[in-house]
Amino acid sequence: MTDEEAVTCGLCGQRGEPAAAAAGLGWLRESDAGRTRWLCPRCVRDHVRDIEGKLPSEYW
């Protein structure tokens, strides 16, 4: 895996293959104020409540 091909978790810094992230294999892409941030599967599990809290109230 080269630096150009790797995605990096915005919380813990774990690196992964973009193909795995794009396929939805546990990675989460988060967009906020025009910035994109990736979260690895472990951080997604650890922070799922924070992620849910960002959903608009219409969702619920």
C-alpha positions in Angstrom: 0.0 0.0 0.0 1.4 3.4 -1.0 0.7 6.7 0.7 -1.5 7.8 -2.2 -3.6 4.7 -1.9 -4.1 4.7 1.9 -6.9 6.2 3.9 -6.2 7.2 7.4 -8.6 7.2 10.4 -9.2 10.8 11.6 -9.3 9.7 15.2 -6.6 7.0 15.8 -4.5 7.3 12.7 -4.9 3.7 11.6 -4.3 3.3 7.8 -6.3 1.2 5.5 -6.9 0.4 1.8 -9.3 2.8 0.1 -11.0 -0.1 -1.7 -12.0 -1.5 1.7 -13.2 1.9 2.8 -15.1 2.5 -0.5 -16.7 -1.0 -0.3 -18.1 -0.1 3.2 -16.1 -2.7 5.0 -16.4 -1.1 8.4 -14.9 2.3 7.4 -17.0 5.4 7.7 -16.7 8.6 5.6 -17.8 11.7 7.5 -18.2 15.1 5.9 -18.3 18.3 7.9 -18.0 21.9 6.7 -16.6 20.7 3.4 -14.0 18.4 4.9 -14.0 14.6 4.5 -12.7 12.5 7.4 -12.5 8.7 7.5 -13.1 6.6 10.6 -11.7 3.0 11.0 -14.0 0.2 12.0 -12.8 0.3 15.7 -13.4 4.0 16.0 -16.8 3.7 14.4 -17.8 1.1 17.0 -16.3 3.2 19.8 -18.0 6.5 18.7 -21.3 5.3 17.2 -23.3 7.4 19.7 -21.4 10.6 18.8 -22.1 9.8 15.1 -25.8 9.2 15.7 -26.0 12.5 17.6 -25.0 14.4 14.4 -28.0 13.1 12.5 -30.7 15.6 11.8 -33.8 15.3 14.0 -35.9 14.6 11.0 -34.1 11.3 10.7 -35.6 10.0 13.9 
